[in-house]
């Protein structure tokens, strides 16, 4: 963890790390990064059952965290997932 959610997750998209996890990012931390990770071939996995995107008009997303796992390749999900799955159970 590097201290800033956006930077932490962008290091995955850039190929500097294999995976990253954020327990409490807010929507403004991840909205743009989500698209960048997808374009770089990474896999974004929400750690809760409610979908993140698309956002719903009229909803207040300001206080809601979005526990998130990001990996550089799909085959890494089974390795990282057991280590962070508990984060979706706030």
PyMOL Python script that loads the backbone (N, CA, C, O; Angstrom):
from pymol import cmd

cmd.read_pdbstr("""\
ATOM      1  N   UNK A   1       0.841  -1.165   0.000  1.00  0.00           N
ATOM      2  CA  UNK A   1       0.000   0.000   0.000  1.00  0.00           C
ATOM      3  C   UNK A   1       0.889   1.232   0.000  1.00  0.00           C
ATOM      4  O   UNK A   1       1.849   1.327   0.765  1.00  0.00           O
ATOM      5  N   UNK A   2       0.557   2.149  -0.853  1.00  0.00           N
ATOM      6  CA  UNK A   2       1.404   3.313  -1.053  1.00  0.00           C
ATOM      7  C   UNK A   2       0.853   4.593  -0.436  1.00  0.00           C
ATOM      8  O   UNK A   2       1.495   5.640  -0.521  1.00  0.00           O
ATOM      9  N   UNK A   3      -0.311   4.531   0.176  1.00  0.00           N
ATOM     10  CA  UNK A   3      -0.849   5.689   0.865  1.00  0.00           C
ATOM     11  C   UNK A   3      -1.958   6.419   0.147  1.00  0.00           C
ATOM     12  O   UNK A   3      -2.730   7.136   0.783  1.00  0.00           O
ATOM     13  N   UNK A   4      -2.063   6.258  -1.158  1.00  0.00           N
ATOM     14  CA  UNK A   4      -3.110   6.908  -1.933  1.00  0.00           C
ATOM     15  C   UNK A   4      -3.786   5.833  -2.781  1.00  0.00           C
ATOM     16  O   UNK A   4      -3.115   5.131  -3.537  1.00  0.00           O
ATOM     17  N   UNK A   5      -5.083   5.700  -2.665  1.00  0.00           N
ATOM     18  CA  UNK A   5      -5.805   4.627  -3.357  1.00  0.00           C
ATOM     19  C   UNK A   5      -5.591   4.671  -4.867  1.00  0.00           C
ATOM     20  O   UNK A   5      -5.335   3.640  -5.489  1.00  0.00           O
ATOM     21  N   UNK A   6      -5.695   5.848  -5.452  1.00  0.00           N
ATOM     22  CA  UNK A   6      -5.548   5.938  -6.900  1.00  0.00           C
ATOM     23  C   UNK A   6      -4.160   5.484  -7.348  1.00  0.00           C
ATOM     24  O   UNK A   6      -4.033   4.715  -8.300  1.00  0.00           O
ATOM     25  N   UNK A   7      -3.141   5.951  -6.673  1.00  0.00           N
ATOM     26  CA  UNK A   7      -1.772   5.580  -7.044  1.00  0.00           C
ATOM     27  C   UNK A   7      -1.531   4.092  -6.822  1.00  0.00           C
ATOM     28  O   UNK A   7      -0.910   3.429  -7.652  1.00  0.00           O
ATOM     29  N   UNK A   8      -2.013   3.577  -5.720  1.00  0.00           N
ATOM     30  CA  UNK A   8      -1.861   2.155  -5.419  1.00  0.00           C
ATOM     31  C   UNK A   8      -2.440   1.306  -6.549  1.00  0.00           C
ATOM     32  O   UNK A   8      -1.791   0.365  -7.007  1.00  0.00           O
ATOM     33  N   UNK A   9      -3.634   1.623  -6.996  1.00  0.00           N
ATOM     34  CA  UNK A   9      -4.279   0.833  -8.040  1.00  0.00           C
ATOM     35  C   UNK A   9      -3.686   1.106  -9.420  1.00  0.00           C
ATOM     36  O   UNK A   9      -3.681   0.219 -10.273  1.00  0.00           O
ATOM     37  N   UNK A  10      -3.194   2.307  -9.648  1.00  0.00           N
ATOM     38  CA  UNK A  10      -2.550   2.602 -10.929  1.00  0.00           C
ATOM     39  C   UNK A  10      -1.225   1.867 -11.095  1.00  0.00           C
ATOM     40  O   UNK A  10      -0.809   1.608 -12.225  1.00  0.00           O
ATOM     41  N   UNK A  11      -0.555   1.528 -10.001  1.00  0.00           N
ATOM     42  CA  UNK A  11       0.690   0.760 -10.124  1.00  0.00           C
ATOM     43  C   UNK A  11       0.417  -0.622 -10.698  1.00  0.00           C
ATOM     44  O   UNK A  11       1.289  -1.207 -11.339  1.00  0.00           O
ATOM     45  N   UNK A  12      -0.774  -1.146 -10.478  1.00  0.00           N
ATOM     46  CA  UNK A  12      -1.158  -2.418 -11.089  1.00  0.00           C
ATOM     47  C   UNK A  12      -1.326  -2.226 -12.591  1.00  0.00           C
ATOM     48  O   UNK A  12      -0.810  -3.016 -13.381  1.00  0.00           O
ATOM     49  N   UNK A  13      -2.048  -1.179 -12.987  1.00  0.00           N
ATOM     50  CA  UNK A  13      -2.259  -0.901 -14.405  1.00  0.00           C
ATOM     51  C   UNK A  13      -0.940  -0.655 -15.129  1.00  0.00           C
ATOM     52  O   UNK A  13      -0.791  -1.022 -16.295  1.00  0.00           O
ATOM     53  N   UNK A  14       0.013  -0.034 -14.443  1.00  0.00           N
ATOM     54  CA  UNK A  14       1.312   0.270 -15.049  1.00  0.00           C
ATOM     55  C   UNK A  14       2.232  -0.945 -15.106  1.00  0.00           C
ATOM     56  O   UNK A  14       3.260  -0.911 -15.782  1.00  0.00           O
ATOM     57  N   UNK A  15       1.873  -2.011 -14.407  1.00  0.00           N
ATOM     58  CA  UNK A  15       2.698  -3.214 -14.411  1.00  0.00           C
ATOM     59  C   UNK A  15       3.798  -3.208 -13.369  1.00  0.00           C
ATOM     60  O   UNK A  15       4.671  -4.075 -13.395  1.00  0.00           O
ATOM     61  N   UNK A  16       3.778  -2.254 -12.455  1.00  0.00           N
ATOM     62  CA  UNK A  16       4.808  -2.185 -11.417  1.00  0.00           C
ATOM     63  C   UNK A  16       4.582  -3.221 -10.316  1.00  0.00           C
ATOM     64  O   UNK A  16       5.535  -3.665  -9.675  1.00  0.00           O
ATOM     65  N   UNK A  17       3.330  -3.605 -10.097  1.00  0.00           N
ATOM     66  CA  UNK A  17       2.983  -4.619  -9.092  1.00  0.00           C
ATOM     67  C   UNK A  17       1.981  -5.594  -9.696  1.00  0.00           C
ATOM     68  O   UNK A  17       1.319  -5.276 -10.683  1.00  0.00           O
ATOM     69  N   UNK A  18       1.870  -6.780  -9.104  1.00  0.00           N
ATOM     70  CA  UNK A  18       0.951  -7.797  -9.607  1.00  0.00           C
ATOM     71  C   UNK A  18      -0.485  -7.575  -9.152  1.00  0.00           C
ATOM     72  O   UNK A  18      -1.427  -7.938  -9.856  1.00  0.00           O
ATOM     73  N   UNK A  19      -0.652  -6.981  -7.977  1.00  0.00           N
ATOM     74  CA  UNK A  19      -1.993  -6.770  -7.458  1.00  0.00           C
ATOM     75  C   UNK A  19      -2.010  -5.687  -6.409  1.00  0.00           C
ATOM     76  O   UNK A  19      -0.978  -5.331  -5.840  1.00  0.00           O
ATOM     77  N   UNK A  20      -3.197  -5.169  -6.162  1.00  0.00           N
ATOM     78  CA  UNK A  20      -3.371  -4.152  -5.143  1.00  0.00           C
ATOM     79  C   UNK A  20      -4.740  -4.289  -4.524  1.00  0.00           C
ATOM     80  O   UNK A  20      -5.691  -4.728  -5.170  1.00  0.00           O
ATOM     81  N   UNK A  21      -4.830  -3.909  -3.268  1.00  0.00           N
ATOM     82  CA  UNK A  21      -6.110  -3.972  -2.564  1.00  0.00           C
ATOM     83  C   UNK A  21      -6.335  -2.661  -1.826  1.00  0.00           C
ATOM     84  O   UNK A  21      -5.404  -2.072  -1.275  1.00  0.00           O
ATOM     85  N   UNK A  22      -7.563  -2.224  -1.825  1.00  0.00           N
ATOM     86  CA  UNK A  22      -7.969  -1.044  -1.072  1.00  0.00           C
ATOM     87  C   UNK A  22      -9.214  -1.420  -0.289  1.00  0.00           C
ATOM     88  O   UNK A  22     -10.190  -1.896  -0.870  1.00  0.00           O
ATOM     89  N   UNK A  23      -9.193  -1.216   1.010  1.00  0.00           N
ATOM     90  CA  UNK A  23     -10.317  -1.601   1.869  1.00  0.00           C
ATOM     91  C   UNK A  23     -11.419  -0.556   1.889  1.00  0.00           C
ATOM     92  O   UNK A  23     -12.596  -0.906   1.979  1.00  0.00           O
ATOM     93  N   UNK A  24     -11.063   0.720   1.808  1.00  0.00           N
ATOM     94  CA  UNK A  24     -12.076   1.766   1.975  1.00  0.00           C
ATOM     95  C   UNK A  24     -11.977   2.901   0.953  1.00  0.00           C
ATOM     96  O   UNK A  24     -12.135   4.062   1.330  1.00  0.00           O
ATOM     97  N   UNK A  25     -11.723   2.613  -0.315  1.00  0.00           N
ATOM     98  CA  UNK A  25     -11.668   3.735  -1.264  1.00  0.00           C
ATOM     99  C   UNK A  25     -13.065   4.298  -1.490  1.00  0.00           C
ATOM    100  O   UNK A  25     -14.060   3.580  -1.395  1.00  0.00           O
ATOM    101  N   UNK A  26     -13.124   5.564  -1.784  1.00  0.00           N
ATOM    102  CA  UNK A  26     -14.388   6.219  -2.123  1.00  0.00           C
ATOM    103  C   UNK A  26     -14.514   6.257  -3.648  1.00  0.00           C
ATOM    104  O   UNK A  26     -13.551   6.000  -4.370  1.00  0.00           O
ATOM    105  N   UNK A  27     -15.696   6.576  -4.112  1.00  0.00           N
ATOM    106  CA  UNK A  27     -15.958   6.547  -5.548  1.00  0.00           C
ATOM    107  C   UNK A  27     -15.021   7.472  -6.321  1.00  0.00           C
ATOM    108  O   UNK A  27     -14.621   7.142  -7.438  1.00  0.00           O
ATOM    109  N   UNK A  28     -14.666   8.612  -5.757  1.00  0.00           N
ATOM    110  CA  UNK A  28     -13.766   9.536  -6.455  1.00  0.00           C
ATOM    111  C   UNK A  28     -12.340   8.996  -6.520  1.00  0.00           C
ATOM    112  O   UNK A  28     -11.545   9.444  -7.346  1.00  0.00           O
ATOM    113  N   UNK A  29     -12.012   8.034  -5.652  1.00  0.00           N
ATOM    114  CA  UNK A  29     -10.694   7.404  -5.705  1.00  0.00           C
ATOM    115  C   UNK A  29     -10.584   6.411  -6.855  1.00  0.00           C
ATOM    116  O   UNK A  29      -9.496   6.173  -7.379  1.00  0.00           O
ATOM    117  N   UNK A  30     -11.712   5.837  -7.240  1.00  0.00           N
ATOM    118  CA  UNK A  30     -11.632   4.715  -8.174  1.00  0.00           C
ATOM    119  C   UNK A  30     -12.304   4.921  -9.522  1.00  0.00           C
ATOM    120  O   UNK A  30     -12.073   4.126 -10.434  1.00  0.00           O
ATOM    121  N   UNK A  31     -13.119   5.943  -9.686  1.00  0.00           N
ATOM    122  CA  UNK A  31     -13.892   6.096 -10.922  1.00  0.00           C
ATOM    123  C   UNK A  31     -13.003   6.129 -12.169  1.00  0.00           C
ATOM    124  O   UNK A  31     -13.240   5.365 -13.104  1.00  0.00           O
ATOM    125  N   UNK A  32     -12.014   6.974 -12.203  1.00  0.00           N
ATOM    126  CA  UNK A  32     -11.136   7.058 -13.376  1.00  0.00           C
ATOM    127  C   UNK A  32     -10.170   5.885 -13.442  1.00  0.00           C
ATOM    128  O   UNK A  32      -9.845   5.402 -14.526  1.00  0.00           O
ATOM    129  N   UNK A  33      -9.717   5.433 -12.289  1.00  0.00           N
ATOM    130  CA  UNK A  33      -8.751   4.331 -12.248  1.00  0.00           C
ATOM    131  C   UNK A  33      -9.374   3.048 -12.780  1.00  0.00           C
ATOM    132  O   UNK A  33      -8.685   2.235 -13.397  1.00  0.00           O
ATOM    133  N   UNK A  34     -10.661   2.858 -12.550  1.00  0.00           N
ATOM    134  CA  UNK A  34     -11.352   1.666 -13.041  1.00  0.00           C
ATOM    135  C   UNK A  34     -11.174   1.544 -14.551  1.00  0.00           C
ATOM    136  O   UNK A  34     -10.831   0.473 -15.053  1.00  0.00           O
ATOM    137  N   UNK A  35     -11.405   2.634 -15.273  1.00  0.00           N
ATOM    138  CA  UNK A  35     -11.277   2.613 -16.732  1.00  0.00           C
ATOM    139  C   UNK A  35      -9.837   2.357 -17.164  1.00  0.00           C
ATOM    140  O   UNK A  35      -9.601   1.635 -18.132  1.00  0.00           O
ATOM    141  N   UNK A  36      -8.880   2.936 -16.460  1.00  0.00           N
ATOM    142  CA  UNK A  36      -7.468   2.764 -16.809  1.00  0.00           C
ATOM    143  C   UNK A  36      -7.028   1.311 -16.587  1.00  0.00           C
ATOM    144  O   UNK A  36      -6.329   0.741 -17.424  1.00  0.00           O
ATOM    145  N   UNK A  37      -7.432   0.720 -15.474  1.00  0.00           N
ATOM    146  CA  UNK A  37      -7.095  -0.687 -15.194  1.00  0.00           C
ATOM    147  C   UNK A  37      -7.680  -1.587 -16.271  1.00  0.00           C
ATOM    148  O   UNK A  37      -6.999  -2.485 -16.767  1.00  0.00           O
ATOM    149  N   UNK A  38      -8.931  -1.357 -16.636  1.00  0.00           N
ATOM    150  CA  UNK A  38      -9.569  -2.158 -17.686  1.00  0.00           C
ATOM    151  C   UNK A  38      -8.808  -2.035 -19.004  1.00  0.00           C
ATOM    152  O   UNK A  38      -8.567  -3.042 -19.671  1.00  0.00           O
ATOM    153  N   UNK A  39      -8.432  -0.830 -19.384  1.00  0.00           N
ATOM    154  CA  UNK A  39      -7.717  -0.600 -20.639  1.00  0.00           C
ATOM    155  C   UNK A  39      -6.336  -1.237 -20.635  1.00  0.00           C
ATOM    156  O   UNK A  39      -5.831  -1.627 -21.688  1.00  0.00           O
ATOM    157  N   UNK A  40      -5.721  -1.345 -19.462  1.00  0.00           N
ATOM    158  CA  UNK A  40      -4.389  -1.944 -19.357  1.00  0.00           C
ATOM    159  C   UNK A  40      -4.438  -3.467 -19.298  1.00  0.00           C
ATOM    160  O   UNK A  40      -3.394  -4.118 -19.252  1.00  0.00           O
ATOM    161  N   UNK A  41      -5.639  -4.039 -19.299  1.00  0.00           N
ATOM    162  CA  UNK A  41      -5.765  -5.496 -19.269  1.00  0.00           C
ATOM    163  C   UNK A  41      -5.847  -6.076 -17.871  1.00  0.00           C
ATOM    164  O   UNK A  41      -5.826  -7.294 -17.698  1.00  0.00           O
ATOM    165  N   UNK A  42      -5.941  -5.211 -16.872  1.00  0.00           N
ATOM    166  CA  UNK A  42      -6.067  -5.683 -15.500  1.00  0.00           C
ATOM    167  C   UNK A  42      -7.482  -6.127 -15.184  1.00  0.00           C
ATOM    168  O   UNK A  42      -8.409  -5.914 -15.966  1.00  0.00           O
ATOM    169  N   UNK A  43      -7.631  -6.748 -14.025  1.00  0.00           N
ATOM    170  CA  UNK A  43      -8.935  -7.238 -13.594  1.00  0.00           C
ATOM    171  C   UNK A  43      -9.316  -6.520 -12.304  1.00  0.00           C
ATOM    172  O   UNK A  43      -8.553  -6.509 -11.338  1.00  0.00           O
ATOM    173  N   UNK A  44     -10.486  -5.930 -12.300  1.00  0.00           N
ATOM    174  CA  UNK A  44     -11.021  -5.212 -11.154  1.00  0.00           C
ATOM    175  C   UNK A  44     -12.059  -6.100 -10.495  1.00  0.00           C
ATOM    176  O   UNK A  44     -13.019  -6.517 -11.144  1.00  0.00           O
ATOM    177  N   UNK A  45     -11.883  -6.393  -9.229  1.00  0.00           N
ATOM    178  CA  UNK A  45     -12.840  -7.237  -8.533  1.00  0.00           C
ATOM    179  C   UNK A  45     -13.360  -6.533  -7.288  1.00  0.00           C
ATOM    180  O   UNK A  45     -12.609  -6.318  -6.336  1.00  0.00           O
ATOM    181  N   UNK A  46     -14.641  -6.172  -7.288  1.00  0.00           N
ATOM    182  CA  UNK A  46     -15.220  -5.599  -6.074  1.00  0.00           C
ATOM    183  C   UNK A  46     -15.289  -6.673  -4.996  1.00  0.00           C
ATOM    184  O   UNK A  46     -15.574  -7.834  -5.291  1.00  0.00           O
ATOM    185  N   UNK A  47     -15.033  -6.296  -3.764  1.00  0.00           N
ATOM    186  CA  UNK A  47     -15.036  -7.266  -2.672  1.00  0.00           C
ATOM    187  C   UNK A  47     -16.343  -7.216  -1.883  1.00  0.00           C
ATOM    188  O   UNK A  47     -16.383  -7.559  -0.702  1.00  0.00           O
ATOM    189  N   UNK A  48     -17.381  -6.795  -2.539  1.00  0.00           N
ATOM    190  CA  UNK A  48     -18.718  -6.833  -1.961  1.00  0.00           C
ATOM    191  C   UNK A  48     -19.683  -7.199  -3.081  1.00  0.00           C
ATOM    192  O   UNK A  48     -19.341  -7.091  -4.258  1.00  0.00           O
ATOM    193  N   UNK A  49     -20.865  -7.623  -2.725  1.00  0.00           N
ATOM    194  CA  UNK A  49     -21.790  -8.155  -3.724  1.00  0.00           C
ATOM    195  C   UNK A  49     -22.479  -7.079  -4.569  1.00  0.00           C
ATOM    196  O   UNK A  49     -22.884  -7.365  -5.696  1.00  0.00           O
ATOM    197  N   UNK A  50     -22.622  -5.865  -4.065  1.00  0.00           N
ATOM    198  CA  UNK A  50     -23.263  -4.803  -4.826  1.00  0.00           C
ATOM    199  C   UNK A  50     -22.343  -4.294  -5.918  1.00  0.00           C
ATOM    200  O   UNK A  50     -21.179  -3.999  -5.648  1.00  0.00           O
ATOM    201  N   UNK A  51     -22.833  -4.182  -7.150  1.00  0.00           N
ATOM    202  CA  UNK A  51     -21.968  -3.672  -8.221  1.00  0.00           C
ATOM    203  C   UNK A  51     -21.626  -2.194  -8.016  1.00  0.00           C
ATOM    204  O   UNK A  51     -22.414  -1.428  -7.461  1.00  0.00           O
ATOM    205  N   UNK A  52     -20.452  -1.822  -8.469  1.00  0.00           N
ATOM    206  CA  UNK A  52     -19.991  -0.444  -8.342  1.00  0.00           C
ATOM    207  C   UNK A  52     -20.506   0.398  -9.504  1.00  0.00           C
ATOM    208  O   UNK A  52     -21.079   1.470  -9.309  1.00  0.00           O
ATOM    209  N   UNK A  53     -20.296  -0.098 -10.693  1.00  0.00           N
ATOM    210  CA  UNK A  53     -20.662   0.643 -11.886  1.00  0.00           C
ATOM    211  C   UNK A  53     -21.739  -0.126 -12.644  1.00  0.00           C
ATOM    212  O   UNK A  53     -21.710  -1.356 -12.633  1.00  0.00           O
ATOM    213  N   UNK A  54     -22.662   0.523 -13.284  1.00  0.00           N
ATOM    214  CA  UNK A  54     -22.784   1.964 -13.439  1.00  0.00           C
ATOM    215  C   UNK A  54     -23.379   2.603 -12.188  1.00  0.00           C
ATOM    216  O   UNK A  54     -24.170   1.986 -11.474  1.00  0.00           O
ATOM    217  N   UNK A  55     -22.990   3.828 -11.941  1.00  0.00           N
ATOM    218  CA  UNK A  55     -23.538   4.588 -10.822  1.00  0.00           C
ATOM    219  C   UNK A  55     -24.988   4.954 -11.126  1.00  0.00           C
ATOM    220  O   UNK A  55     -25.382   5.070 -12.287  1.00  0.00           O
ATOM    221  N   UNK A  56     -25.756   5.128 -10.090  1.00  0.00           N
ATOM    222  CA  UNK A  56     -27.169   5.475 -10.238  1.00  0.00           C
ATOM    223  C   UNK A  56     -27.364   6.967  -9.966  1.00  0.00           C
ATOM    224  O   UNK A  56     -26.847   7.497  -8.982  1.00  0.00           O
ATOM    225  N   UNK A  57     -28.095   7.624 -10.824  1.00  0.00           N
ATOM    226  CA  UNK A  57     -28.392   9.043 -10.666  1.00  0.00           C
ATOM    227  C   UNK A  57     -29.187   9.250  -9.378  1.00  0.00           C
ATOM    228  O   UNK A  57     -30.113   8.499  -9.073  1.00  0.00           O
ATOM    229  N   UNK A  58     -28.804  10.280  -8.635  1.00  0.00           N
ATOM    230  CA  UNK A  58     -29.517  10.626  -7.418  1.00  0.00           C
ATOM    231  C   UNK A  58     -29.014   9.935  -6.159  1.00  0.00           C
ATOM    232  O   UNK A  58     -29.481  10.252  -5.065  1.00  0.00           O
ATOM    233  N   UNK A  59     -28.082   9.004  -6.279  1.00  0.00           N
ATOM    234  CA  UNK A  59     -27.520   8.319  -5.122  1.00  0.00           C
ATOM    235  C   UNK A  59     -26.375   9.134  -4.527  1.00  0.00           C
ATOM    236  O   UNK A  59     -25.620   9.773  -5.260  1.00  0.00           O
ATOM    237  N   UNK A  60     -26.244   9.115  -3.211  1.00  0.00           N
ATOM    238  CA  UNK A  60     -25.133   9.772  -2.536  1.00  0.00           C
ATOM    239  C   UNK A  60     -24.048   8.727  -2.271  1.00  0.00           C
ATOM    240  O   UNK A  60     -24.214   7.849  -1.424  1.00  0.00           O
ATOM    241  N   UNK A  61     -22.955   8.829  -2.989  1.00  0.00           N
ATOM    242  CA  UNK A  61     -21.859   7.873  -2.861  1.00  0.00           C
ATOM    243  C   UNK A  61     -20.733   8.391  -1.972  1.00  0.00           C
ATOM    244  O   UNK A  61     -19.697   7.738  -1.851  1.00  0.00           O
ATOM    245  N   UNK A  62     -20.917   9.537  -1.356  1.00  0.00           N
ATOM    246  CA  UNK A  62     -19.864  10.205  -0.606  1.00  0.00           C
ATOM    247  C   UNK A  62     -19.341   9.477   0.603  1.00  0.00           C
ATOM    248  O   UNK A  62     -18.165   9.619   0.937  1.00  0.00           O
ATOM    249  N   UNK A  63     -20.163   8.704   1.269  1.00  0.00           N
ATOM    250  CA  UNK A  63     -19.699   8.045   2.500  1.00  0.00           C
ATOM    251  C   UNK A  63     -19.559   6.542   2.352  1.00  0.00           C
ATOM    252  O   UNK A  63     -19.236   5.857   3.322  1.00  0.00           O
ATOM    253  N   UNK A  64     -19.790   6.024   1.185  1.00  0.00           N
ATOM    254  CA  UNK A  64     -19.750   4.582   0.984  1.00  0.00           C
ATOM    255  C   UNK A  64     -18.375   4.120   0.511  1.00  0.00           C
ATOM    256  O   UNK A  64     -17.869   4.626  -0.490  1.00  0.00           O
ATOM    257  N   UNK A  65     -17.762   3.165   1.217  1.00  0.00           N
ATOM    258  CA  UNK A  65     -16.489   2.610   0.746  1.00  0.00           C
ATOM    259  C   UNK A  65     -16.739   1.518  -0.299  1.00  0.00           C
ATOM    260  O   UNK A  65     -17.814   0.921  -0.339  1.00  0.00           O
ATOM    261  N   UNK A  66     -15.754   1.271  -1.125  1.00  0.00           N
ATOM    262  CA  UNK A  66     -15.824   0.247  -2.160  1.00  0.00           C
ATOM    263  C   UNK A  66     -14.601  -0.665  -2.055  1.00  0.00           C
ATOM    264  O   UNK A  66     -13.630  -0.476  -2.788  1.00  0.00           O
ATOM    265  N   UNK A  67     -14.634  -1.655  -1.150  1.00  0.00           N
ATOM    266  CA  UNK A  67     -13.492  -2.564  -1.040  1.00  0.00           C
ATOM    267  C   UNK A  67     -13.194  -3.194  -2.397  1.00  0.00           C
ATOM    268  O   UNK A  67     -14.094  -3.697  -3.069  1.00  0.00           O
ATOM    269  N   UNK A  68     -11.943  -3.161  -2.787  1.00  0.00           N
ATOM    270  CA  UNK A  68     -11.567  -3.492  -4.155  1.00  0.00           C
ATOM    271  C   UNK A  68     -10.254  -4.264  -4.216  1.00  0.00           C
ATOM    272  O   UNK A  68      -9.302  -3.960  -3.497  1.00  0.00           O
ATOM    273  N   UNK A  69     -10.221  -5.262  -5.085  1.00  0.00           N
ATOM    274  CA  UNK A  69      -8.999  -5.979  -5.421  1.00  0.00           C
ATOM    275  C   UNK A  69      -8.742  -5.759  -6.900  1.00  0.00           C
ATOM    276  O   UNK A  69      -9.650  -5.902  -7.719  1.00  0.00           O
ATOM    277  N   UNK A  70      -7.527  -5.418  -7.244  1.00  0.00           N
ATOM    278  CA  UNK A  70      -7.131  -5.243  -8.643  1.00  0.00           C
ATOM    279  C   UNK A  70      -5.905  -6.102  -8.880  1.00  0.00           C
ATOM    280  O   UNK A  70      -4.942  -6.049  -8.114  1.00  0.00           O
ATOM    281  N   UNK A  71      -5.941  -6.897  -9.945  1.00  0.00           N
ATOM    282  CA  UNK A  71      -4.783  -7.724 -10.311  1.00  0.00           C
ATOM    283  C   UNK A  71      -4.416  -7.461 -11.761  1.00  0.00           C
ATOM    284  O   UNK A  71      -5.259  -7.056 -12.562  1.00  0.00           O
ATOM    285  N   UNK A  72      -3.178  -7.689 -12.085  1.00  0.00           N
ATOM    286  CA  UNK A  72      -2.699  -7.384 -13.426  1.00  0.00           C
ATOM    287  C   UNK A  72      -3.160  -8.395 -14.475  1.00  0.00           C
ATOM    288  O   UNK A  72      -3.224  -8.072 -15.661  1.00  0.00           O
ATOM    289  N   UNK A  73      -3.480  -9.620 -14.043  1.00  0.00           N
ATOM    290  CA  UNK A  73      -3.949 -10.668 -14.964  1.00  0.00           C
ATOM    291  C   UNK A  73      -4.981 -11.539 -14.257  1.00  0.00           C
ATOM    292  O   UNK A  73      -4.901 -11.735 -13.044  1.00  0.00           O
ATOM    293  N   UNK A  74      -5.928 -12.050 -14.991  1.00  0.00           N
ATOM    294  CA  UNK A  74      -7.022 -12.849 -14.419  1.00  0.00           C
ATOM    295  C   UNK A  74      -6.528 -14.075 -13.672  1.00  0.00           C
ATOM    296  O   UNK A  74      -7.136 -14.468 -12.676  1.00  0.00           O
ATOM    297  N   UNK A  75      -5.452 -14.684 -14.119  1.00  0.00           N
ATOM    298  CA  UNK A  75      -4.964 -15.903 -13.464  1.00  0.00           C
ATOM    299  C   UNK A  75      -4.421 -15.657 -12.047  1.00  0.00           C
ATOM    300  O   UNK A  75      -4.164 -16.608 -11.309  1.00  0.00           O
ATOM    301  N   UNK A  76      -4.248 -14.397 -11.673  1.00  0.00           N
ATOM    302  CA  UNK A  76      -3.793 -14.067 -10.320  1.00  0.00           C
ATOM    303  C   UNK A  76      -4.944 -13.950  -9.311  1.00  0.00           C
ATOM    304  O   UNK A  76      -4.703 -13.927  -8.104  1.00  0.00           O
ATOM    305  N   UNK A  77      -6.183 -13.877  -9.790  1.00  0.00           N
ATOM    306  CA  UNK A  77      -7.322 -13.749  -8.880  1.00  0.00           C
ATOM    307  C   UNK A  77      -7.380 -14.864  -7.831  1.00  0.00           C
ATOM    308  O   UNK A  77      -7.570 -14.559  -6.654  1.00  0.00           O
ATOM    309  N   UNK A  78      -7.226 -16.142  -8.199  1.00  0.00           N
ATOM    310  CA  UNK A  78      -7.299 -17.195  -7.182  1.00  0.00           C
ATOM    311  C   UNK A  78      -6.182 -17.118  -6.135  1.00  0.00           C
ATOM    312  O   UNK A  78      -6.320 -17.671  -5.044  1.00  0.00           O
ATOM    313  N   UNK A  79      -5.109 -16.456  -6.452  1.00  0.00           N
ATOM    314  CA  UNK A  79      -4.007 -16.309  -5.500  1.00  0.00           C
ATOM    315  C   UNK A  79      -4.300 -15.188  -4.505  1.00  0.00           C
ATOM    316  O   UNK A  79      -4.103 -15.358  -3.302  1.00  0.00           O
ATOM    317  N   UNK A  80      -4.768 -14.047  -5.004  1.00  0.00           N
ATOM    318  CA  UNK A  80      -5.020 -12.885  -4.158  1.00  0.00           C
ATOM    319  C   UNK A  80      -6.355 -12.941  -3.416  1.00  0.00           C
ATOM    320  O   UNK A  80      -6.452 -12.489  -2.275  1.00  0.00           O
ATOM    321  N   UNK A  81      -7.371 -13.486  -4.052  1.00  0.00           N
ATOM    322  CA  UNK A  81      -8.731 -13.447  -3.513  1.00  0.00           C
ATOM    323  C   UNK A  81      -8.868 -13.989  -2.090  1.00  0.00           C
ATOM    324  O   UNK A  81      -9.494 -13.325  -1.264  1.00  0.00           O
ATOM    325  N   UNK A  82      -8.318 -15.153  -1.762  1.00  0.00           N
ATOM    326  CA  UNK A  82      -8.472 -15.647  -0.391  1.00  0.00           C
ATOM    327  C   UNK A  82      -7.827 -14.740   0.664  1.00  0.00           C
ATOM    328  O   UNK A  82      -8.235 -14.752   1.826  1.00  0.00           O
ATOM    329  N   UNK A  83      -6.849 -13.975   0.272  1.00  0.00           N
ATOM    330  CA  UNK A  83      -6.156 -13.103   1.222  1.00  0.00           C
ATOM    331  C   UNK A  83      -6.946 -11.847   1.579  1.00  0.00           C
ATOM    332  O   UNK A  83      -6.699 -11.241   2.621  1.00  0.00           O
ATOM    333  N   UNK A  84      -7.891 -11.450   0.728  1.00  0.00           N
ATOM    334  CA  UNK A  84      -8.579 -10.179   0.936  1.00  0.00           C
ATOM    335  C   UNK A  84     -10.094 -10.276   0.954  1.00  0.00           C
ATOM    336  O   UNK A  84     -10.763  -9.255   1.112  1.00  0.00           O
ATOM    337  N   UNK A  85     -10.645 -11.439   0.802  1.00  0.00           N
ATOM    338  CA  UNK A  85     -12.097 -11.603   0.692  1.00  0.00           C
ATOM    339  C   UNK A  85     -12.837 -11.048   1.904  1.00  0.00           C
ATOM    340  O   UNK A  85     -13.957 -10.558   1.765  1.00  0.00           O
ATOM    341  N   UNK A  86     -12.239 -11.114   3.076  1.00  0.00           N
ATOM    342  CA  UNK A  86     -12.891 -10.636   4.295  1.00  0.00           C
ATOM    343  C   UNK A  86     -13.159  -9.140   4.277  1.00  0.00           C
ATOM    344  O   UNK A  86     -13.989  -8.671   5.056  1.00  0.00           O
ATOM    345  N   UNK A  87     -12.495  -8.371   3.423  1.00  0.00           N
ATOM    346  CA  UNK A  87     -12.670  -6.929   3.385  1.00  0.00           C
ATOM    347  C   UNK A  87     -14.057  -6.504   2.923  1.00  0.00           C
ATOM    348  O   UNK A  87     -14.478  -5.384   3.213  1.00  0.00           O
ATOM    349  N   UNK A  88     -14.765  -7.352   2.226  1.00  0.00           N
ATOM    350  CA  UNK A  88     -16.104  -7.018   1.764  1.00  0.00           C
ATOM    351  C   UNK A  88     -17.156  -7.198   2.828  1.00  0.00           C
ATOM    352  O   UNK A  88     -18.334  -6.952   2.569  1.00  0.00           O
ATOM    353  N   UNK A  89     -16.775  -7.617   4.011  1.00  0.00           N
ATOM    354  CA  UNK A  89     -17.741  -7.906   5.068  1.00  0.00           C
ATOM    355  C   UNK A  89     -17.678  -6.864   6.169  1.00  0.00           C
ATOM    356  O   UNK A  89     -17.372  -7.189   7.316  1.00  0.00           O
ATOM    357  N   UNK A  90     -17.966  -5.608   5.830  1.00  0.00           N
ATOM    358  CA  UNK A  90     -17.959  -4.520   6.801  1.00  0.00           C
ATOM    359  C   UNK A  90     -19.189  -4.557   7.655  1.00  0.00           C
ATOM    360  O   UNK A  90     -19.356  -3.711   8.534  1.00  0.00           O
TER     361      UNK A  90
END
""", "prot")
cmd.dss("prot")
cmd.show_as("cartoon", "prot")
cmd.util.cbc("prot")
cmd.orient("prot")
